[in-house]
Amino acid sequence: MFSSHTNSPSLEIGDIIFTCIAAQLFKSISKASLCWSNHVGIIIGHNGEDYLVAESRVPFSTTTTLKKFIKRSNKRHYAVRRLNNTLTEQQKLAVCSQVPQRLNILYHTGFKFDSKRQFCSKFVYEIYKEALNLEVGKIETFNDLLKSNPNANLTFWKLWFFGRIPWHRKTVTPASLWFCPKLNTIFDSHPEISNSDTKKVG
């Protein structure tokens, strides 16, 4: 594969890119899930100059270049995780085939997995599930997520959900992808930050 970034490895279709958005909502996601990363995208190819990343972001799911994707991350911190078993060419095609139908879909700021709308970790989770029948990440309820962290800022989430946290709502977080044992970290621009997280997700 091509390599567009001097200090990073060659990337492959299906690689998951992790970043950290500094906006308050996303910082609260990091705090609630005990993970530095709060945004993810997936490599879907190369345009001759840079890798292409598919992602769900505000306001619509879209594609962008890796350079632009990383530029939005706090301190330009990014990491790359890849399936432990390398994808075949047929599997890479299957992954890419799942992307077009998920583009130009509104972002769900309530992170409801069962909604027709998208959010970043659901976007990547569903692509892997539909293309390869693999669960990369973990579906959990807000109750599971927030109650597992005694230091979670419930005040913020109550305000975000207009006074009532949807405890039984299903969601999937960037953290569950970051800690997924099916994936291996092949690059991390700031490992001293990433390695400070100790939570493990099965």
N, C-alpha and C positions, 0 to 999 in steps of 0.2 A: 504493500500500500504506500501511497504518498505520505510524506511527512512535511507539514507546513510550519511546524514550530520547532526551532532548534533544540530546545531543552526537553521536548516531549517525544515519546515513542511513536512509531507508525501506528495509526489507528485503523480499525476495521469496522465495517458495517455491523451494527448491533452493539457496539461499545456504548456504555452509558456515561454521560458526562455530568459530573456533580459540581454545583457552584453554591455560592452564598450571597443572596440578595439582601441588601442592607435596609430595605424598607421595614417599617415597624411590624406589619403583618407577618412578614417572613422571618424577622428576628424572633417573633413570638412562637412561630412554628418550630424554630431551632430549639428554643428554650423548653417548649412542651415535649418535644421528642428526644431531647438530650443528644442532639447531633449538630455538628457544624454546618452541614449542608441542608438547604431548604429549597433547592430548585434542581431539576434534572432535565436532561434532553438525551436524544439518542442519535448516534452517527448513522447517516443514510447514504453517504457517498462523498464524492469529491468533485468540485467544479473545474479542476485544472489549476486552481490557485489556492484553494483552502477546502477543508472538510465542510460538509453540510450537516447541520444539526436540525432535527425536527423536535419541536417542543410545543407544549401548551403554556401560554403566557397571557397576561392581560393585554388587550381584550380578547384576542383570538389565537387559536393554535396556528402555528406557522412554521416556516423553515428559515434558517439564518446561517451565517458562516460561523465556524468555531471561534474565529477572532472576535466577532461581535458578541457571541454568546459569553465568552470569557470576560470581555470588557465590562459587562454589567455586574460581574461578581465583586464582592468586597475584597479589596487588595488583589484583585484578579486571581483569587484562590480558586483552583479547579482541580478535580481529580477524575481519573478514568477507571472504570471497573468493567471487567469482561467476564463472560461465562467461563467457568472452569474448563468446560469442553468446547473447543473451538468450533465455531459455526461452519457448516459446509456452505458451498456456493448456493445450493438449493435453499438452505435455511436463510441465508442472507437475502435472497430474492423474496422469500416468504415474509421476512421482516419488513422489507421495503414496500411490499404490496399492501401492507396494513396502514401505511401512512396517509395516502391521499384522502381516504374517506374520513380521516380524523382531523383534517386541516380546516381552517376557517370556522371553527366551532367556538362559541363563547366560553370564556373562562368561568368556572364556578367558584366564587369567592367563599362559599360555604363548605367546600370540599366534600360534597355529597357524592359518594361513589356511584350510587344508583341513578344519578341524574344523567340526562342526555348531554349535558355540558361536560367540559373537560377541565382537568387541572394537571399539573406537570407529572406527578407520580402516577396518577391514574392513566395518563396518556401512554407512558412507557410500560406500565404494568399490563395494560390491555393489548398492546402490540405484541409483547412476548407471549401472553396467554393465547391470543388468537392465532398467531403465526406458528408457534412451536409447542403450544399446550404446556408451557412452563410458567410457574408462578414465581416471578422475580419480585420480591417484596411480600408484604403481608397485609391482608385486609383486616382491619380492626375497628372497633367502635370508638367514639370519642371517650366513652367511659373507660375503655381499656387504656387508651392513650394518656388521658389526663390523670387518671387515678394511679397509674404506674409511676408517676412523677410527683412526689409530695411537694415539690417546689414550683409546680406549674402555676402560672399567673392566671388563676380563674377569673379574676376581676376583668382582665383584658378580654377573655373569651366571652364572658357574660355581656360585656358591652358590644363586642363584635356581633353576637347573635341576638342583640336587642333584648337582653335581660334573661334569656333562657337558653342554656347550652343544650344542643340536641344529643343527649348522652348516648342514645341508641343508634345514631346515624353511623353508617359504615363509611370508612375512608381508608386511604392508603397514603403513607407518608414517604418523603425522600429518605428519611432515616431507615425505614424498613428495607429500602433498596440498598442503602449504604452498608447496612449490617447483614445483608442477605448472604448466607454461606455458599450459595450457588455461584457467587461472583468473586473475582479476584481483583485486587487493586493493582493496576499495572503502571500507574503514574499518579503522583500527588505533588502539586507545586508547593504546598505548605504542610508537610507531614507533621510538623510540631503542633499545628493546630488540630488537624484531624485526629491524631493519636491521643489527644487529651480526652477524647470520648471513650467511655468504657462500657456503655450499654451494648448488649448483644441481642439480636433478634433472630429467632430461629426460622 
